[in-house]
Each structure stands twice: as structure tokens, then as C-alpha cells.
Amino acid sequence: SKVFDEAENRMHTIKAVMYATLQ
């Protein structure tokens, strides 16, 4: 569903930001 996709995209974005911050 659209809501689920939005939440998943946000989760991936947060993971990417966290990963970049830890580098």
C-alpha cells in the first residue's frame, strides 16, 4: 500500500543517514 511504501522509504532513508553518520 502507499502508506506502507512511505514508511519503508523513510526507514531506508533513516538507515542511510545513520550509516553515513557512522562513517
Phi, psi and omega in degrees: 000164182296319181297317180296318179298318180298315181295318181294318179299319180296319180299315180296322179297315180297317179299318181296318179295316179298316180298316180295322181293326182283346182288000000 
